Amino acid sequence: MEDQPKRATKLAIRASLDGITDILGKNGAKIIFRSAGLLDVFENPPEYSWDPSITIPEQA
C-alpha cells in the first residue's frame, strides 16, 4: 500500500476549488492555485466525479 501513489479525486479537487472561490473570490482562488502549482486545475476545473484526478507527490 505504501508503494502506491497518493491520489486526489476529481470531486475533492473541485470541492476545494469551489470552496476557495466562494471564500476568496475568483482572483484569490487563482492566486492560491498558482502558488500551489495547480493553475491548470483552476483554469480547467474537473467535473464532479470520484475518478482519480491528480497524483500527490510526497513532500520532503
BELNOR-V963130 format. One record per pair of residues at least 24 apart in sequence whose C-alpha atoms are under 6 Angstrom apart, sorted by the first residue. I is the first residue (numbers start at 0). GAP is how many residues later the second one is. D is the distance in Angstrom with one decimal. If there is no record, write none. Layout:
# BELNOR-V963130
[[I & GAP & D] [I & GAP & D]]
This chain:
# BELNOR-V963130
[[5 & 49 & 5.7] [5 & 50 & 5.3] [6 & 47 & 5.7] [6 & 48 & 4.4] [6 & 49 & 5.6] [7 & 44 & 5.8] [7 & 45 & 5.8] [7 & 46 & 5.6] [8 & 41 & 5.4] [8 & 42 & 5.4] [8 & 43 & 4.2] [8 & 44 & 5.0] [9 & 36 & 5.7] [9 & 39 & 5.7] [9 & 40 & 6.0] [9 & 41 & 5.9] [9 & 42 & 5.9] [9 & 43 & 4.8] [10 & 37 & 4.9] [10 & 38 & 5.2] [10 & 39 & 5.7]]
